[in-house]
Amino acid sequence: MRIASLVVAAAAALTVTACGGGGAASGGGSGANEPVKLGGWFPLTGPVAASGIPQKEGVVAAFDKINAEGGINGRKIEFIARDNAFDPQQTIQAARQLVGSDKVVAIVGANGTATTAAAFPYVLNQAKVPIVNPYGGAADWYDPAKPLLFGYQTLYEEQAAAIGAWATESGAKHIVVVRSDPAAFANVAKNVGPAAKAVNPGVQVDEVVTKFQSTDYSPIVGQVKAKRPDAVVTILAFPEAAAYLKQAKLQGLDVPAYGYGPTGDEGLIKLAGDAANGFHAVSFTKPSLDPSPAMEEYRTALKQYAPKEQPSSNSAASYAGAMAFAEVLKTIKGEINSQSIAKALASASAVDTGMLPPLKWSKDAHLGTNQLQRVEVKDGKFVAQGEFVAAPALAH
């Protein structure tokens, strides 16, 4: 990955520009020959860059591919990615630069739940610029629908419910949830138990909490072992889930392990090695190495337009989200601006990328899907387990 060059670029200019070059543009204005200016924020530096960089590269590869094929109704896309270092205050600064200075007409593929939410007051409420297909989300983002927010990613809460149900359907009678301590992780993890009990009311669900970005999982695994579970659910970032898996293997804890969407990334396999074999996760897309034509097309685009980036669920999800958004852009007749984009999304026909579940937005429903792909690590790679399935309804 181009970590060194990205860090230098972010430090020097606080921006990485792709798709259409660095020439002047007018914010995606109405001129037929002007580029459509879009932007996004990603953690290109800091501890979450391992996710943010491939997500940014996935968006870039999608828009570069579209530009090479003629753009959006003859207009090229100019995409500007800014580093937010996974920090809410830096995200607000990035948002003000993208909207106020760069004059983008939409934010696409932005990373982070708490970070993106910090930008809502300025981007959605003040500037009236849509945020489309962010990597992240919470139930209150979409219920009720926010007028200018449209997503493609099944809620984290629903992902946790899907994992709880899956583990119980597979025979688990005592689940231990291992989660990071921030409130965002607690809000996700609390949905494992109700979904598990909906499958089997007698299932026992316990919890072990660890400090966010912990690296020593020896005491955590010791606590888990003491509870004697027959399944473990990890609500952790993938580097931490990998650390858990390695330590579990070292301590001889041989019980099935599950994880929600962020853990279903190839980075986990790289970090955990053979300790990852048998790990179960839910994914927003088909596995990045899936043999399907759509996933093959994604890998070809990534190789051509982001050659240093290896296929991963992070880049696949952001690539697919960008491609889905581009399909909606193509339906706009006349000026492409923030208002016409929001109107097009609210009335769009279903979009099927072949990578994500089919997406359908409407005036009152701004989250395009509640489906997930079950995956399992076999022979060092994620393999699909069946087709996309709907996540269980959340308990209230």
C-alpha positions as CSV (number, residue, x, y, z in Angstrom):
1,M,0.0,0.0,0.0
2,R,1.1,3.6,-0.6
3,I,1.2,4.5,3.0
4,A,4.4,6.5,2.9
5,S,3.4,8.5,-0.1
6,L,-0.1,9.1,1.3
7,V,1.3,10.3,4.6
8,V,3.6,12.7,2.9
9,A,0.8,13.9,0.6
10,A,-1.5,14.4,3.6
11,A,1.1,16.2,5.6
12,A,2.1,18.4,2.7
13,A,-1.3,19.3,1.2
14,L,-3.9,17.6,3.4
15,T,-5.5,16.2,0.2
16,V,-5.2,13.4,-2.3
17,T,-6.8,14.1,-5.6
18,A,-7.8,11.5,-8.1
19,C,-10.0,11.0,-11.1
20,G,-9.6,13.9,-13.4
21,G,-6.4,15.3,-12.1
22,G,-5.7,18.5,-10.2
23,G,-7.0,21.0,-12.7
24,A,-9.5,23.7,-11.8
25,A,-13.1,22.8,-11.6
26,S,-16.3,24.5,-10.6
27,G,-17.7,22.2,-8.0
28,G,-19.5,20.0,-10.4
29,G,-21.4,22.9,-11.9
30,S,-23.8,22.7,-14.7
31,G,-21.3,23.1,-17.6
32,A,-21.4,20.1,-19.9
33,N,-17.6,19.9,-20.0
34,E,-17.0,20.5,-16.3
35,P,-16.1,17.6,-14.0
36,V,-18.5,16.4,-11.3
37,K,-16.6,17.2,-8.1
38,L,-17.1,14.7,-5.3
39,G,-15.2,14.2,-2.0
40,G,-14.7,12.0,1.0
41,W,-12.8,11.8,4.2
42,F,-10.7,8.7,5.3
43,P,-8.2,7.9,8.0
44,L,-5.1,8.0,5.8
45,T,-2.9,8.4,8.8
46,G,-3.1,7.0,12.3
47,P,-4.1,3.7,13.8
48,V,-7.2,3.1,11.5
49,A,-5.3,3.9,8.3
50,A,-5.2,0.1,7.6
51,S,-8.9,0.4,6.9
52,G,-9.0,3.9,5.5
53,I,-6.4,3.6,2.8
54,P,-8.0,0.7,1.0
55,Q,-11.4,2.3,1.3
56,K,-10.1,5.4,-0.3
57,E,-8.4,3.4,-3.0
58,G,-11.6,1.5,-3.7
59,V,-13.5,4.7,-4.4
60,V,-10.6,6.0,-6.6
61,A,-10.5,2.8,-8.6
62,A,-14.3,3.0,-9.2
63,F,-14.3,6.6,-10.4
64,D,-11.1,6.1,-12.5
65,K,-12.7,3.2,-14.2
66,I,-15.9,5.2,-14.9
67,N,-13.8,8.1,-16.3
68,A,-11.9,5.8,-18.5
69,E,-15.2,4.5,-19.9
70,G,-16.4,8.1,-20.7
71,G,-17.5,9.4,-17.3
72,I,-21.1,10.2,-16.2
73,N,-23.0,11.1,-19.4
74,G,-19.8,12.4,-20.9
75,R,-18.6,14.3,-17.8
76,K,-15.6,13.1,-15.8
77,I,-15.6,12.7,-12.0
78,E,-13.1,14.6,-9.9
79,F,-12.8,13.0,-6.5
80,I,-11.0,14.6,-3.6
81,A,-10.0,12.5,-0.6
82,R,-9.0,14.2,2.6
83,D,-7.3,12.7,5.7
84,N,-9.4,12.8,8.9
85,A,-7.1,10.5,10.9
86,F,-10.3,9.0,12.4
87,D,-10.8,12.1,14.5
88,P,-14.1,14.0,14.7
89,Q,-12.6,17.4,14.8
90,Q,-10.3,16.7,11.9
91,T,-13.4,15.3,10.1
92,I,-15.2,18.6,10.6
93,Q,-12.1,20.5,9.2
94,A,-12.0,18.1,6.2
95,A,-15.7,18.6,5.6
96,R,-15.3,22.4,5.6
97,Q,-12.5,22.1,3.1
98,L,-14.3,19.7,0.8
99,V,-17.6,21.6,0.8
100,G,-16.5,25.2,1.4
101,S,-13.2,25.3,-0.5
102,D,-13.3,22.4,-3.0
103,K,-17.0,23.0,-3.7
104,V,-17.9,19.3,-4.0
105,V,-21.6,18.4,-4.7
106,A,-21.6,15.3,-2.6
107,I,-19.6,13.4,0.0
108,V,-19.1,9.7,-1.1
109,G,-17.7,6.8,0.7
110,A,-16.6,8.7,3.8
111,N,-15.2,6.6,6.7
112,G,-16.4,6.4,10.2
113,T,-19.6,6.5,12.3
114,A,-18.7,8.9,15.1
115,T,-16.4,10.9,12.7
116,T,-19.0,11.3,10.0
117,A,-21.8,12.1,12.5
118,A,-19.6,15.0,13.7
119,A,-19.8,16.5,10.3
120,F,-23.6,16.3,10.0
121,P,-24.4,19.7,11.4
122,Y,-22.2,21.5,8.8
123,V,-22.6,19.2,5.8
124,L,-26.2,18.1,6.0
125,N,-27.9,20.9,7.9
126,Q,-25.9,24.0,7.0
127,A,-24.4,23.4,3.6
128,K,-27.2,21.1,2.4
129,V,-24.7,18.7,0.7
130,P,-25.6,14.9,0.6
131,I,-23.5,12.3,2.2
132,V,-23.8,9.1,0.2
133,N,-22.8,5.5,1.0
134,P,-20.5,6.2,4.0
135,Y,-18.5,3.4,5.6
136,G,-20.3,3.4,8.9
137,G,-23.7,4.2,10.3
138,A,-26.1,3.9,13.2
139,A,-29.8,3.2,13.6
140,D,-30.6,6.8,14.3
141,W,-29.0,7.9,11.0
142,Y,-31.9,6.3,9.1
143,D,-34.9,6.2,11.4
144,P,-36.3,8.7,10.7
145,A,-34.6,9.2,7.4
146,K,-32.3,12.3,7.2
147,P,-33.1,14.2,3.9
148,L,-29.6,14.2,2.5
149,L,-28.1,11.0,4.0
150,F,-28.2,7.8,1.9
151,G,-26.4,4.6,2.8
152,Y,-25.5,1.1,1.4
153,Q,-24.2,-0.5,4.6
154,T,-26.4,-2.7,6.8
155,L,-26.4,-1.2,10.2
156,Y,-23.7,-2.3,12.7
157,E,-26.4,-3.1,15.1
158,E,-28.0,-5.4,12.6
159,Q,-24.7,-7.0,11.8
160,A,-24.3,-7.9,15.5
161,A,-27.8,-9.4,15.5
162,A,-27.0,-11.4,12.4
163,I,-23.8,-12.8,14.1
164,G,-25.7,-13.7,17.3
165,A,-28.4,-15.5,15.3
166,W,-25.8,-17.3,13.1
167,A,-23.8,-18.6,16.1
168,T,-26.9,-19.8,17.8
169,E,-28.3,-21.5,14.6
170,S,-24.9,-23.3,14.4
171,G,-25.5,-24.8,17.9
172,A,-24.0,-22.3,20.3
173,K,-25.5,-22.4,23.8
174,H,-23.0,-20.1,25.6
175,I,-21.7,-17.1,23.7
176,V,-19.1,-14.7,25.0
177,V,-19.0,-11.3,23.3
178,V,-15.6,-9.6,23.3
179,R,-15.9,-5.9,22.5
180,S,-13.9,-2.7,22.7
181,D,-14.9,-0.3,25.5
182,P,-16.2,2.8,23.6
183,A,-19.9,3.4,23.7
184,A,-20.2,2.9,19.9
185,F,-19.0,-0.7,20.3
186,A,-21.3,-1.3,23.3
187,N,-24.3,-0.1,21.3
188,V,-23.5,-2.7,18.6
189,A,-22.6,-5.5,21.0
190,K,-25.9,-5.3,22.9
191,N,-27.8,-6.7,19.9
192,V,-26.0,-10.0,19.9
193,G,-27.9,-11.4,22.9
194,P,-31.5,-10.6,21.9
195,A,-30.9,-12.1,18.4
196,A,-29.3,-15.2,19.8
197,K,-32.2,-15.6,22.3
198,A,-34.8,-15.2,19.5
199,V,-33.3,-18.4,18.0
200,N,-32.9,-20.2,21.3
201,P,-34.3,-18.6,24.4
202,G,-32.0,-20.7,26.6
203,V,-28.7,-19.5,25.1
204,Q,-26.4,-17.8,27.6
205,V,-24.7,-14.6,26.5
206,D,-21.8,-13.0,28.5
207,E,-19.4,-10.1,27.7
208,V,-15.8,-9.3,28.1
209,V,-14.7,-5.7,27.6
210,T,-11.3,-4.6,26.4
211,K,-9.7,-1.2,25.9
212,F,-9.9,0.2,22.4
213,Q,-6.8,-0.6,20.3
214,S,-5.5,-3.1,22.9
215,T,-2.6,-5.1,21.6
216,D,-2.1,-7.6,24.5
217,Y,-5.0,-10.1,24.4
218,S,-3.5,-12.6,26.8
219,P,-5.6,-11.5,29.8
220,I,-8.7,-11.1,27.6
221,V,-8.5,-14.6,26.3
222,G,-7.9,-15.8,29.9
223,Q,-11.2,-14.2,31.0
224,V,-13.0,-15.7,28.0
225,K,-11.6,-19.2,28.8
226,A,-12.8,-18.9,32.4
227,K,-16.4,-18.4,31.2
228,R,-16.2,-21.7,29.2
229,P,-18.1,-20.6,26.1
230,D,-18.9,-22.7,23.0
231,A,-18.8,-19.6,20.7
232,V,-17.1,-16.2,20.8
233,V,-18.4,-13.0,19.0
234,T,-15.8,-10.3,18.4
235,I,-17.0,-6.7,18.2
236,L,-13.6,-5.3,17.5
237,A,-11.6,-3.6,14.8
238,F,-9.9,-6.2,12.6
239,P,-6.3,-5.8,14.0
240,E,-7.7,-6.4,17.5
241,A,-9.8,-9.4,16.3
242,A,-6.6,-10.8,14.8
243,A,-4.8,-10.3,18.1
244,Y,-7.6,-12.1,19.9
245,L,-7.4,-15.0,17.4
246,K,-3.7,-15.4,17.7
247,Q,-3.8,-15.4,21.5
248,A,-6.7,-17.8,21.6
249,K,-4.7,-20.2,19.6
250,L,-1.7,-19.8,21.8
251,Q,-3.8,-20.5,24.9
252,G,-5.6,-23.5,23.3
253,L,-9.0,-21.9,23.2
254,D,-10.6,-23.9,20.4
255,V,-14.2,-22.6,20.0
256,P,-15.8,-21.0,16.9
257,A,-15.2,-17.3,16.6
258,Y,-17.4,-14.8,14.8
259,G,-17.2,-11.2,13.9
260,Y,-19.2,-8.3,12.5
261,G,-18.5,-6.5,9.2
262,P,-15.2,-4.7,10.0
263,T,-13.6,-8.0,11.1
264,G,-14.3,-9.6,7.7
265,D,-11.3,-8.1,6.1
266,E,-8.3,-9.7,4.5
267,G,-6.1,-7.7,6.8
268,L,-7.3,-10.0,9.6
269,I,-6.0,-13.0,7.8
270,K,-2.7,-11.3,7.1
271,L,-2.3,-10.4,10.8
272,A,-3.7,-13.6,12.4
273,G,-2.1,-16.1,9.9
274,D,-3.4,-19.7,10.4
275,A,-5.1,-18.6,13.6
276,A,-7.8,-17.1,11.3
277,N,-8.8,-20.4,9.8
278,G,-12.4,-21.1,10.7
279,F,-13.2,-17.5,11.6
280,H,-16.8,-16.5,10.7
281,A,-17.9,-13.0,9.8
282,V,-20.6,-11.1,8.0
283,S,-19.6,-8.9,5.0
284,F,-21.2,-6.1,3.1
285,T,-20.0,-7.6,-0.2
286,K,-19.2,-11.0,-1.6
287,P,-15.6,-12.0,-0.6
288,S,-12.9,-10.0,-2.4
289,L,-11.6,-13.1,-4.1
290,D,-15.0,-14.5,-5.0
291,P,-14.9,-15.9,-8.6
292,S,-18.1,-14.0,-9.7
293,P,-17.8,-11.7,-12.7
294,A,-18.5,-8.5,-10.7
295,M,-15.8,-9.3,-8.2
296,E,-13.4,-10.2,-11.0
297,E,-14.2,-6.8,-12.6
298,Y,-13.4,-5.1,-9.3
299,R,-10.1,-6.9,-9.0
300,T,-9.2,-5.9,-12.5
301,A,-10.0,-2.2,-11.8
302,L,-8.1,-2.3,-8.5
303,K,-5.0,-3.8,-10.3
304,Q,-5.2,-1.1,-13.0
305,Y,-6.0,2.0,-11.0
306,A,-4.6,1.1,-7.5
307,P,-1.9,-1.4,-8.3
308,K,-0.3,-1.4,-4.9
309,E,-3.5,-2.3,-3.2
310,Q,-4.5,-5.9,-2.6
311,P,-8.1,-7.0,-2.9
312,S,-9.9,-6.6,0.5
313,S,-13.4,-6.3,1.8
314,N,-12.6,-2.6,2.7
315,S,-11.7,-1.6,-0.9
316,A,-14.4,-3.9,-2.3
317,A,-17.2,-2.3,-0.3
318,S,-16.1,1.3,-1.0
319,Y,-15.7,0.4,-4.7
320,A,-19.1,-1.1,-4.9
321,G,-20.7,1.8,-3.0
322,A,-19.1,4.3,-5.5
323,M,-20.2,2.3,-8.5
324,A,-23.8,2.1,-7.2
325,F,-23.8,5.9,-6.7
326,A,-22.5,6.4,-10.2
327,E,-25.4,4.4,-11.6
328,V,-27.8,6.9,-9.9
329,L,-25.8,9.9,-11.2
330,K,-26.3,8.6,-14.7
331,T,-30.1,9.0,-14.3
332,I,-29.8,12.8,-13.7
333,K,-30.9,14.8,-16.7
334,G,-29.6,18.4,-16.7
335,E,-27.5,20.0,-13.9
336,I,-25.8,17.7,-11.4
337,N,-25.8,19.4,-8.0
338,S,-26.5,18.6,-4.4
339,Q,-30.3,19.0,-4.9
340,S,-30.6,16.9,-8.1
341,I,-28.4,14.2,-6.5
342,A,-30.6,13.9,-3.4
343,K,-33.7,13.8,-5.6
344,A,-32.3,11.1,-7.9
345,L,-31.4,8.9,-4.9
346,A,-34.8,9.3,-3.3
347,S,-36.5,8.1,-6.6
348,A,-33.9,5.7,-7.9
349,S,-34.7,2.2,-9.2
350,A,-33.0,-0.7,-7.6
351,V,-29.2,-0.8,-8.2
352,D,-27.5,-4.2,-8.4
353,T,-23.7,-4.0,-8.5
354,G,-23.2,-7.8,-8.3
355,M,-21.0,-7.2,-5.4
356,L,-23.4,-5.8,-2.8
357,P,-27.0,-6.9,-2.2
358,P,-29.4,-5.0,-4.5
359,L,-29.8,-1.5,-3.2
360,K,-33.1,0.4,-3.1
361,W,-33.6,3.8,-1.7
362,S,-36.8,5.8,-1.6
363,K,-38.2,9.0,-0.2
364,D,-38.7,7.6,3.3
365,A,-36.1,4.8,3.3
366,H,-32.5,6.0,2.9
367,L,-30.7,2.8,3.9
368,G,-30.4,0.7,0.7
369,T,-30.3,-2.8,2.2
370,N,-30.4,-4.8,5.4
371,Q,-28.7,-7.9,3.8
372,L,-25.3,-9.4,4.6
373,Q,-23.0,-12.1,3.2
374,R,-21.9,-14.8,5.6
375,V,-18.2,-15.6,5.1
376,E,-15.7,-18.0,6.6
377,V,-11.9,-18.2,6.5
378,K,-10.9,-21.4,4.7
379,D,-7.4,-22.2,3.5
380,G,-6.3,-18.6,4.2
381,K,-9.1,-16.7,2.4
382,F,-12.7,-15.7,3.0
383,V,-15.2,-17.9,1.3
384,A,-19.0,-17.2,0.9
385,Q,-21.4,-19.3,2.9
386,G,-24.6,-19.2,0.9
387,E,-26.1,-16.1,-0.6
388,F,-27.0,-12.7,0.9
389,V,-29.4,-13.0,3.9
390,A,-31.4,-10.4,5.6
391,A,-30.3,-9.4,9.1
392,P,-32.7,-10.1,12.0
393,A,-35.0,-7.2,13.1
394,L,-33.5,-5.4,16.1
395,A,-35.1,-5.9,19.5
396,H,-36.8,-2.8,20.9
